[in-house]
């Protein structure tokens, strides 16, 4: 082989290697290919099922007994599903054959209109095997602690946030994962695991409120529940390390916090941390503690799950992203421990929202799923419904189409779950928002066709749109009066 030929062959080999490296950089697999997993193909993120079919996740939230079996519709559905689904006029969680009939109706409604996933908000005591049998994707739900600020006092066993640094929390996470994940590790329709709804583990809102002087002195509740424990707990050792980093001496800490400290170890005796003198330094201390709490919460949950189920994805908490939002470090820390960033973000499709979604992805380095958002038309049987209000059901369908098509133009978005499924009318039990649930079906299961017909069409086109992500110009919501 002469020199020229050798040179050509070498160049060809280098070109092939460069092309191969380029393809490998574009096409990546995350997770177990025998189960629902992630693939990045030509720089576009996808969920992929056990047969290798790419998809994006769509679904309807709030599959709940208080909406399906309210005072005005419970007898109707008892006749449809079986009378045992009610006991003394209330939902009977033990009526398993009747609940399966209910779930069959739910799945039919989803599949009839192009939805493929049972989302985060669903009745907790419904056996997951129903979704496997009915062949629809769904989330697993892990509860190792209550971390929603408004629910801790009433729902947590001791009325407090979990001490994520403690052996007790680690053992509970292990038991929970053993009991739940070990039973689900071979499930083909399980998307992956979720934790809490709208968690209170960030400090941004507290910091903003203090700096505007619109809120009285208060510690972040999760920080307070850990640093106010008696003795030198593991959590207090973390707090101690933060104070050592942020102050030159123990005397400086004592002066700022108005406490009697002679040596660092005396912090073990402090069970009530009072109002500080220098609130700016106190804000820094708390924010650092928040970061450690968040890191431990996610790390221990992830380790526990993967110990008993190495096959499925982890979505973590559903993050509250509208309103004041989160600081950058929240997405950076969460992104270390989840496979998909699960968010809740109610917005019209507009340029600033696209930039927000890009920020979440860029900070977390993970694909993003909007797990709860909706457009709503309040019907005459409702006082006020959830969702971004528009003027008709047809407008709901139009905005749904605009939003889904828009986010499918983002290579890192892997789905959107609508809030919600059935409308809730006056007379039903409300949740923390004080508003009635909006929906795409009325309380008796009649589809709101003006909304659902275009929604079905959008759902069926979602994968096609996503295939060309990044290639099209964005078509924003025409209702600019709703942009702010």
Beta strands, then each sheet from edge to edge (+ up, - down):
strand 1: 28-30
strand 2: 37-41
strand 3: 44-48
strand 4: 54-55
strand 5: 57-60
strand 6: 86-87
strand 7: 90-91
strand 8: 117-118
strand 9: 137-141
strand 10: 190-197
strand 11: 313-320
strand 12: 340-344
strand 13: 367-373
strand 14: 375-376
strand 15: 388-389
strand 16: 413-418
sheet 1: 1+ 2- 3+ 4-
sheet 2: 5+ 16+ 13+ 12+ 11+ 10+ 9+ 8+
sheet 3: 6+ 7-
sheet 4: 14+ 15+
end
